[in-house]
Each structure stands twice: as C-alpha cells, then as structure tokens.
Amino acid sequence: MEATRREFIKTTAVASVATAAGASASTKARQDSVKWTKTVCRFCGTGCGVQVATQGDRIVALRGDLEHPTTKGLVCAKALFLPKIVHSPDRLTTPMVRRGDGFEPISWDDAMNLLADRFAEAIRKHGPDSVAYYGSGQALSEESYFANRLFKGGIGTNNVEGNPRLCMASAVGGYVSTYGKDEPMGCYDDIWHARTFFLVGSNTAECHPVLFNQILAHKQQDRNVNIIVLDPRKSPIASSAFVHLNPIPGYDLAVMHSMAHCIIRDGRHDSSFIDRHVQFKAVKDGKPVSVSFDDYVKFLEDFEPERVARTTGVPAASIEEAARLFAMGPTMSFWTMGLNQRTTGVWANNLVHNLHLITGNIGKPGATPFSLTGQPNACGGVRDTGSLCHILP
C-alpha cells in the first residue's frame, strides 16, 4: 500500500510541476521516458535541493528534492519556472558579435578565439592592467578560483572584482569587524530550534519563501515561537509578526540601540557570556579603542525607549516587548539588503550582532545572526576563492 501511495504522489508531482513549467500533455503521459537528476537551485542564496526532469535534450519539469537535508522538498515559483526560462524563445543560445549596427551569431570556437585575440592585443599594447575580470556569486567556486588564478597569477593584473562587492559588502564588514571572520556561523537547521525570529531589512516571505515557509511551519508546531519584524514597510512578513517595529525609514539603528538598552536595564543580558567572550570598542579619531561594558551601558542611556519613540515613530511598548522576546531566546536573526545596501550598512549589521552578543544568543542551536543573500555562491565562490582585488584564496 505504501509503495502504491508513494508512486501516486510521485506521479501527481510530476504532472503538476510539468503543468506549471509548461510541459505538454504528451510529455506528462510518457513519464517513463523522463530522467530525474538531483541538483541545486541557483536563483537565490537558499540553495534549495531540486530534481530536474529531462526528456532527450530538453528540461520538461522541476520539483523539490524530498531527500535534501535542509529544504526537504520545498521549492518556490522561481525554480518551478526554470524549464520555461531555459527554453524561452528570447534566450540566447549562441554567442553574438557586434557587426555594424547589430549583432550576429557566431560559433563558440570563433567567440573564444576572438576574445583571446582581443585580450592578447590589449595586453601587448597597454600592459596587463588594460584587462579585467568581473565575476558573480552565480559562478561555481571552481570557475571563480580559475579566473582569479588566470588574471592575478597568469596575466598579472589585480583587476579582479565581483558583484558581491556591492550586494554583500556591509554584511561582510559587519561580520569581520565583529567576529574577525566573514559569514554566518549558524545553519538552516537552527530554524527548527529557535523560539524567536528577528527579521530586519528582509521581505523573507517573497525573497526567500522556502526559509519563511520553514519559519511558519515551526511556528505552527510550537505556539511559543514569536516573530519580530523591524521594517518601515508593511511587507507580507508583517502579518505573521507578534511585534512589528515600523520606524521612520533610516531610524532602525536607534530602535536596535534602544532594544539593547532595555535588555541591559532589565537584567536580561548574559553577564557570564559577556565576561568570557565579549570585548567592547568605540571608534575615536577613526580608530577602534577598547572601552568597558560600563561605557557601553552609559552610551545606551541616550536610547531610552520613550525618547526613541519620539524620534523613530515606534511605540516604546513595542520596543520593550521586542527586547524581552529577543533576550528570551533562542533567537535567530535574518536580514538582507534592507540592512546592507545603505550608507550605514556596516553599523546596522553590527547592532544586530550586538544584540546576540549581549544576550548570549549565539553559537548554540536556534541562536545565531544569519545574513541572507540573493546569490547562491557569493561567499564560497567569490570571497573564499579570493576573487576580489584586495584578497587571495
């Protein structure tokens, strides 16, 4: 009976996904000729496990991989429409070269030869710094590593950059300046151990729907789970929030300082963790200098919730409640470009880390500051391979 049920579910999944992907009825009817291959979706930083169905040289469907250890078969609309994207009539299938006022298709061999000749000519006439490589968090780690070696070690230029310089620079700065190391220390399994979720600068429901689905599933299983949203917008995640902090745009830093003030004032900080693991520093004359915990407490006196409420538009009671829930923990914070892409992005990241450090909500199940990204391989494929001008692998 179980085998029959499993086959029914499998067949239904194939049919439904194939319909969404635009496969024909005849394709669905000939499922025996479909080959399913495990792979990973690359449309965002979640890295969902998927299975792709092919017939001959065509992709006909896609479904979530039930055996994937983190996403467990979940998949969003972006991945489901991969077959349509791959076989779109508007998609380029050959290299194009500009001739006159338009572009003409050429073979891959001709394109590679033309590219190599142009690079060689530029280097011969103007030196190695006349060429450059600009990579992406969409590239495989091996691709980025090879390009880095080719340009820095082979050609001899440091003109190597990638788009994570723009999208993730503030998150990198926040992690490095706080912990001395780039990237989150937690994992997706922490979702199932957290009691409080702090979502700030992230419309997780639409940008990382598989992760938000897991947050809601965990909340459904455990009614004690709470969601705090810090966002001036009323995005879809706000409807699931126990506390929605909606400051005047640009004033969220004051709200996080105020949360820290309330946590320490009410004795909800982890004194033992702070004594053993936390150092306090301030920037003076452009350089970091060590200060004491008492100095930090005194600094926070300017961020009493009543005063911050008048500045930010967030009710003092909401700040107090958010501080209480955050300190209760285990707390997992998620954020993305709402914190990163701004002039005070590194500071905003620092303040999220501060909340985790003063409460000891770090380095244990369900307690971690977790930066989300829109690309699947910005850290491992760009920063860890040294594919930026200022670093090496």
C-alpha positions as CSV (number, residue, x, y, z in Angstrom):
1,M,0.0,0.0,0.0
2,E,2.9,2.4,0.9
3,A,4.5,1.8,-2.5
4,T,1.3,2.5,-4.3
5,R,0.8,5.7,-2.3
6,R,4.4,6.8,-3.0
7,E,4.0,6.2,-6.7
8,F,0.7,8.1,-6.7
9,I,2.4,11.1,-5.0
10,K,5.4,10.9,-7.4
11,T,3.1,10.8,-10.4
12,T,1.0,13.7,-9.2
13,A,4.0,15.8,-8.5
14,V,5.4,15.2,-12.0
15,A,2.1,16.1,-13.6
16,S,1.6,19.3,-11.5
17,V,5.1,20.6,-11.9
18,A,5.2,19.8,-15.6
19,T,1.9,21.8,-16.0
20,A,3.4,24.8,-14.1
21,A,6.5,24.5,-16.3
22,G,4.6,24.5,-19.5
23,A,5.1,20.9,-20.5
24,S,2.7,19.3,-22.9
25,A,0.1,16.6,-22.1
26,S,2.0,14.1,-24.2
27,T,5.1,14.8,-22.1
28,K,3.3,14.0,-19.0
29,A,1.7,10.9,-20.5
30,R,5.2,9.5,-21.3
31,Q,6.7,9.7,-17.8
32,D,8.7,6.5,-18.2
33,S,11.0,8.4,-20.6
34,V,11.7,11.2,-18.1
35,K,15.0,11.2,-16.4
36,W,15.2,12.9,-13.0
37,T,18.5,14.4,-11.9
38,K,19.4,15.8,-8.5
39,T,20.8,19.3,-8.5
40,V,20.6,22.7,-6.6
41,C,18.6,25.8,-7.5
42,R,20.9,28.8,-8.0
43,F,18.2,31.6,-8.1
44,C,18.9,32.8,-4.5
45,G,21.1,32.2,-1.5
46,T,18.9,29.4,0.0
47,G,20.3,26.7,-2.3
48,C,17.2,24.5,-2.4
49,G,17.7,20.9,-3.4
50,V,15.8,20.2,-6.6
51,Q,15.3,17.4,-9.1
52,V,15.2,18.3,-12.8
53,A,13.3,16.2,-15.3
54,T,14.7,15.9,-18.8
55,Q,13.5,14.2,-22.0
56,G,16.2,14.0,-24.5
57,D,17.9,17.4,-24.6
58,R,15.0,19.3,-23.1
59,I,14.1,20.2,-19.5
60,V,10.5,19.4,-19.0
61,A,9.9,19.8,-15.3
62,L,11.3,20.5,-11.9
63,R,10.4,19.5,-8.3
64,G,11.8,19.9,-4.8
65,D,14.1,17.1,-3.6
66,L,12.4,15.4,-0.6
67,E,15.7,14.0,0.5
68,H,17.5,17.3,0.6
69,P,18.7,17.7,4.3
70,T,17.7,21.4,4.7
71,T,15.0,22.4,2.2
72,K,13.2,18.9,2.4
73,G,11.4,19.1,-0.9
74,L,10.3,22.8,-0.6
75,V,10.7,24.9,-3.7
76,C,9.4,28.3,-4.8
77,A,8.0,29.7,-8.1
78,K,11.3,31.0,-9.3
79,A,12.7,27.4,-9.6
80,L,9.5,25.9,-10.8
81,F,9.6,28.0,-14.0
82,L,13.2,27.1,-14.8
83,P,12.0,24.9,-17.8
84,K,10.3,27.9,-19.3
85,I,13.4,30.1,-18.8
86,V,15.8,27.6,-20.3
87,H,13.7,27.1,-23.4
88,S,12.4,30.6,-23.7
89,P,12.4,31.8,-27.4
90,D,14.1,35.1,-26.1
91,R,17.1,33.3,-24.6
92,L,20.4,33.5,-26.4
93,T,21.7,30.1,-27.5
94,T,24.9,31.2,-29.2
95,P,27.5,33.9,-28.7
96,M,26.7,37.2,-30.5
97,V,29.2,39.6,-32.0
98,R,28.6,43.2,-32.9
99,R,28.9,43.9,-36.6
100,G,27.7,47.3,-37.9
101,D,24.6,48.4,-36.0
102,G,23.5,45.0,-34.9
103,F,24.6,41.6,-33.5
104,E,25.2,38.4,-35.4
105,P,25.5,34.9,-34.0
106,I,29.0,33.1,-34.2
107,S,30.2,29.7,-33.0
108,W,31.7,29.1,-29.6
109,D,35.1,28.4,-31.1
110,D,35.1,31.7,-33.0
111,A,33.9,33.6,-29.9
112,M,36.7,32.2,-27.8
113,N,39.3,32.9,-30.5
114,L,38.1,36.5,-30.8
115,L,38.1,37.0,-27.1
116,A,41.6,35.6,-26.7
117,D,42.9,37.8,-29.6
118,R,41.4,40.9,-28.2
119,F,42.8,40.3,-24.7
120,A,46.2,39.5,-26.1
121,E,46.2,42.6,-28.2
122,A,45.2,44.8,-25.3
123,I,47.9,43.3,-23.0
124,R,50.6,43.7,-25.7
125,K,49.8,47.3,-26.4
126,H,48.8,48.6,-23.0
127,G,50.0,46.1,-20.4
128,P,48.2,43.6,-18.1
129,D,46.2,46.3,-16.3
130,S,44.3,47.0,-19.5
131,V,42.1,43.9,-19.0
132,A,39.9,43.0,-16.1
133,Y,37.6,40.2,-14.7
134,Y,34.3,40.9,-13.2
135,G,32.7,37.8,-11.5
136,S,29.5,36.9,-9.8
137,G,28.0,35.0,-6.9
138,Q,26.3,32.9,-9.6
139,A,29.5,31.3,-10.6
140,L,30.8,28.0,-9.3
141,S,33.7,28.1,-6.8
142,E,35.9,26.3,-9.4
143,E,35.1,28.9,-12.0
144,S,35.9,31.8,-9.8
145,Y,39.1,30.3,-8.5
146,F,40.3,29.5,-12.0
147,A,39.5,33.1,-13.2
148,N,41.3,34.5,-10.2
149,R,44.4,32.4,-10.8
150,L,44.3,33.3,-14.5
151,F,44.1,37.0,-14.1
152,K,46.3,37.5,-11.0
153,G,48.8,34.7,-11.4
154,G,48.8,34.3,-15.2
155,I,48.1,37.7,-16.8
156,G,49.5,39.6,-13.8
157,T,46.7,42.1,-13.1
158,N,44.9,42.8,-9.9
159,N,41.8,44.0,-11.8
160,V,39.6,41.2,-10.3
161,E,36.2,42.1,-8.9
162,G,32.7,40.6,-8.4
163,N,29.2,41.8,-7.7
164,P,29.3,40.7,-4.0
165,R,31.4,43.8,-3.5
166,L,28.1,45.7,-3.9
167,C,25.4,43.4,-2.6
168,M,27.1,41.9,0.5
169,A,29.9,44.4,1.4
170,S,28.1,45.7,4.5
171,A,27.3,42.2,5.8
172,V,31.0,41.2,5.3
173,G,32.1,44.4,7.1
174,G,29.7,43.6,10.0
175,Y,30.9,40.0,10.4
176,V,34.6,40.8,10.1
177,S,34.5,43.9,12.4
178,T,32.5,42.0,15.0
179,Y,33.9,38.5,14.9
180,G,37.1,38.8,12.7
181,K,35.7,36.3,10.2
182,D,33.3,36.6,7.3
183,E,29.9,34.9,7.0
184,P,27.3,33.3,9.4
185,M,28.2,30.7,11.9
186,G,24.8,29.2,12.0
187,C,22.8,26.9,9.6
188,Y,19.3,26.4,8.4
189,D,18.7,23.7,11.0
190,D,18.7,26.5,13.6
191,I,15.3,27.5,12.3
192,W,13.8,24.4,14.0
193,H,15.4,25.2,17.3
194,A,14.7,29.0,17.6
195,R,12.0,30.4,19.8
196,T,12.2,34.0,18.5
197,F,12.9,35.2,14.9
198,F,14.2,38.7,14.4
199,L,13.5,39.7,10.7
200,V,15.0,43.0,9.8
201,G,15.5,44.6,6.4
202,S,14.3,41.4,4.7
203,N,11.0,40.5,3.0
204,T,11.7,36.9,3.6
205,A,8.2,35.8,2.5
206,E,8.8,36.9,-1.1
207,C,12.6,36.9,-1.4
208,H,13.4,33.7,0.5
209,P,10.0,31.9,0.6
210,V,11.3,28.4,1.3
211,L,13.0,29.7,4.5
212,F,9.9,31.7,5.5
213,N,7.8,28.6,5.0
214,Q,10.0,26.7,7.4
215,I,9.7,29.5,10.0
216,L,5.9,29.4,9.7
217,A,5.9,25.5,9.9
218,H,8.0,25.7,13.1
219,K,5.6,28.3,14.5
220,Q,2.7,26.1,13.6
221,Q,4.3,23.2,15.6
222,D,5.2,25.4,18.5
223,R,2.9,28.1,19.5
224,N,5.5,29.7,21.8
225,V,7.5,30.8,18.7
226,N,7.5,34.5,18.1
227,I,8.4,36.7,15.1
228,I,9.7,40.2,15.5
229,V,9.8,42.3,12.3
230,L,11.8,45.5,12.1
231,D,10.9,47.2,8.8
232,P,9.3,50.5,7.9
233,R,7.3,48.7,5.2
234,K,4.3,46.5,5.8
235,S,5.6,43.6,3.7
236,P,3.9,40.1,3.8
237,I,6.0,39.0,6.8
238,A,4.4,41.7,9.0
239,S,1.1,39.8,9.0
240,S,2.9,37.0,10.8
241,A,4.7,39.2,13.3
242,F,4.0,39.2,17.0
243,V,5.7,42.6,17.2
244,H,6.1,44.8,14.1
245,L,8.6,47.7,14.6
246,N,8.0,50.1,11.8
247,P,10.3,53.1,12.2
248,I,10.6,56.2,10.0
249,P,13.0,55.0,7.3
250,G,16.6,55.3,8.3
251,Y,15.9,55.2,12.1
252,D,16.1,51.5,12.7
253,L,19.6,51.8,14.3
254,A,18.1,53.8,17.1
255,V,15.5,51.1,17.7
256,M,18.2,48.4,18.0
257,H,20.2,50.6,20.4
258,S,17.0,51.0,22.4
259,M,16.4,47.2,22.5
260,A,19.9,46.8,23.8
261,H,19.2,49.5,26.5
262,C,16.1,47.7,27.6
263,I,17.8,44.3,27.7
264,I,20.6,45.5,30.0
265,R,18.4,47.8,32.1
266,D,16.1,44.8,32.9
267,G,18.9,42.4,33.6
268,R,18.2,40.2,30.6
269,H,21.7,40.3,29.4
270,D,24.1,37.3,29.8
271,S,26.8,38.6,32.2
272,S,28.7,35.4,32.2
273,F,28.9,35.2,28.4
274,I,29.9,38.9,28.2
275,D,32.7,38.4,30.8
276,R,34.1,35.4,29.0
277,H,33.6,36.3,25.3
278,V,32.8,39.9,24.6
279,Q,35.0,42.9,24.1
280,F,33.7,46.5,23.8
281,K,35.2,49.0,21.4
282,A,34.4,52.5,20.2
283,V,35.7,54.5,17.3
284,K,37.7,57.5,18.2
285,D,39.6,59.6,15.7
286,G,38.9,57.0,13.1
287,K,40.4,54.1,15.1
288,P,38.9,51.4,17.3
289,V,39.7,51.8,21.0
290,S,38.8,49.5,23.9
291,V,36.1,50.6,26.3
292,S,34.4,48.9,29.2
293,F,31.0,47.3,29.5
294,D,30.0,50.2,31.8
295,D,31.0,52.7,29.0
296,Y,28.7,50.8,26.6
297,V,25.8,50.9,29.2
298,K,26.3,54.7,29.6
299,F,26.3,55.1,25.8
300,L,22.9,53.4,25.6
301,E,21.4,55.8,28.2
302,D,20.6,58.1,25.3
303,F,18.3,55.4,23.8
304,E,15.6,55.1,26.4
305,P,12.5,53.7,24.6
306,E,10.4,56.8,25.3
307,R,13.0,59.1,23.8
308,V,13.5,56.7,20.8
309,A,9.7,56.5,20.3
310,R,9.6,60.3,19.7
311,T,12.4,60.1,17.2
312,T,11.5,56.9,15.3
313,G,7.8,56.7,15.5
314,V,7.9,53.2,17.1
315,P,5.9,52.9,20.3
316,A,8.0,52.5,23.4
317,A,5.9,49.5,24.5
318,S,6.7,47.7,21.2
319,I,10.5,48.3,21.7
320,E,10.2,46.9,25.3
321,E,8.3,43.8,24.1
322,A,10.8,43.2,21.2
323,A,13.7,43.4,23.6
324,R,12.1,41.0,26.0
325,L,11.4,38.4,23.3
326,F,14.8,38.7,21.8
327,A,16.5,38.2,25.2
328,M,14.3,35.2,25.9
329,G,15.7,33.2,23.0
330,P,17.0,31.1,21.4
331,T,16.9,33.9,18.8
332,M,17.7,33.7,15.2
333,S,18.1,36.9,13.2
334,F,17.6,37.1,9.4
335,W,18.4,40.2,7.3
336,T,19.4,41.1,3.8
337,M,19.6,44.1,1.6
338,G,17.4,46.3,3.7
339,L,20.4,46.5,6.1
340,N,23.2,46.0,3.7
341,Q,22.7,48.4,0.8
342,R,22.8,51.8,2.7
343,T,25.4,54.2,3.9
344,T,25.2,52.9,7.5
345,G,25.0,49.2,6.5
346,V,28.0,48.0,8.4
347,W,26.8,49.8,11.6
348,A,23.3,48.3,11.1
349,N,24.9,44.8,10.9
350,N,27.0,45.5,14.0
351,L,23.9,46.3,16.0
352,V,22.2,43.0,15.2
353,H,25.4,41.2,16.3
354,N,25.5,43.3,19.5
355,L,22.0,42.1,20.4
356,H,23.1,38.5,20.0
357,L,26.4,39.0,22.0
358,I,24.9,40.8,25.0
359,T,22.2,38.1,25.3
360,G,24.4,35.1,24.6
361,N,22.2,34.2,21.7
362,I,25.0,32.8,19.6
363,G,26.8,29.6,19.0
364,K,24.0,27.3,20.2
365,P,21.0,25.6,18.5
366,G,18.5,28.2,17.3
367,A,20.6,31.2,18.4
368,T,22.5,32.8,15.6
369,P,22.8,36.0,13.5
370,F,22.2,34.9,9.9
371,S,22.7,37.1,6.9
372,L,20.7,36.1,3.9
373,T,21.8,36.8,0.3
374,G,20.3,36.9,-3.2
375,Q,23.0,34.8,-4.7
376,P,24.0,31.1,-4.1
377,N,27.7,31.4,-4.0
378,A,28.8,34.9,-3.0
379,C,30.9,33.8,-0.1
380,G,32.4,30.4,-1.2
381,G,32.6,31.3,-4.8
382,V,33.9,34.8,-4.6
383,R,35.2,35.8,-1.2
384,D,36.7,32.5,-0.2
385,T,38.3,32.0,-3.6
386,G,39.9,35.4,-3.3
387,S,38.1,36.7,-6.4
388,L,38.2,40.4,-5.3
389,C,41.1,42.8,-5.8
390,H,42.1,43.0,-2.1
391,I,42.2,39.3,-1.1
392,L,43.7,36.0,-2.1
393,P,42.2,32.5,-1.6
